[in-house]
């Protein structure tokens, strides 16, 4: 058994899957399939998105759902202005029901912001008893 997460970017979507112990991870975006260490799955996903023809300048948000598009929302990444530059703000669910979200931080690169969100997911998989 594994943990599956759907990442939605405007009208395109991909799938990230972690093993039960979060020791291995793989992704699929369009026709791109890759494996990467869990700590680098966000960067690998962003590279797969670019290789699939996604233009980075047209993206302004990403959403991560459990299982599929109808699953519980886990995290949201949004482009926001910080001074004179654009950064990616990562909002992550506070509880399993996703009744509210907390900011995890912001990153300048999309791959780093995805790594931050998926890093929190890995911790959640490793410690399932924590909210």
N, C-alpha and C positions, 0 to 999 in steps of 0.2 A: 504494500500500500504506500501511497505517496501523497504529498500535499501539492495541490494544483492551484495556481493563481492566474487569473486573466488580467492582462494589462491592456487598457483601452486608450488609444490616442486618436482623438477626433473620430474618424470613420474607419480606422484600422485597429486591429487587435492582435495580440500575441499571447503565448502561453508560457509560463515558467513553472517548472515542477521540481520539488525537492524530495529527497528520500525521507523516510520517517525519522531518521536520526539527524537529518540536515547535513549529512556528510558529502552528499553529491547533489548536483543540480544540472538541469538541462533546460533549454528553451526552444521555442519554435515561433518564428514570426514570418508570415508569408511562406515562402519556400525555404527560408533559412532555418537550419537546425544546428544547434551547437550545445556542447557541454562546457561547463566552466566551474571553477571552485565556487562554493556558495558566497564567499566574500567578494567575488568579482562578477557575479551574474548580472548585475545592473549595467556594468560597462559592456559586457558581452552582448546584452540585449540591445543596447544603444548601437553598437557596431552592426548587429544584425539588421536593425531598423534602417540604418543608413545604407547598408548593402542591398536591402530590399527596395531602395529608391525613395525612402522618406526624406523629405527636405527639412532639416532642423529649423530653418527660419519660419516654417509654417506651423510649428507646434507651440501651443500655449498652455497645455495641461495634459496630464496623464492620470489615469485612475487605475488602482489595483483592486480587483475583486477576488473573493474566494471562489474557487471552482469555475464559474462562468460569469457572463455579464449580469445575470440575475442574482449572483451570490452577494454576500455581505461585503460592503465596501470596507477595505482595509486601510488604504492610503490614497492621498491625492497629492500630486506634484503640480504646482502652479508657478508660472513665470510672474515675478513681481519686480517692481523697480526698487532698488536699494541705492539711493543717491543717484549717480549718473549711470549705473549699470543694471543690467537685468540679472537676477539670480533665481534659482529654483527653490521655492519654499516647499518643504515636505511636511504635510500634516498626516498624523498617524492616529488610528483609533485608540481610545482610552480603555474601552472594554470590548468584550467579544461581540456585543450587540451593536457596536459602532454608534452608540447614542450621542457621543461627542468626540471631538478630535483635539489633539494637542500638537503643537509644532515640535518637530524633531530637530529642525535646523534648516539652514539654507546652504546651497552649493552653487558655484558658478557654472559648472559643467553638468549637463544632463546625466551623463553616465555616473558621476559622483552622487548626484541626488538619488538616482535609482539604486545605487549601492547602499546608500543610507537607509532607504525604505526597506529594501530586501534584507539588509543586515538586521533590522528590527524584527522582521518576519522570521529569520533564522533563530534569533533568540527566543521568540515565541514558540517555535517548534521544539526547541531544545528544552524549554521550561514551560510545558503546557499548563501547569497549575497556576502560573502567574497571570494576572489580568492583562 
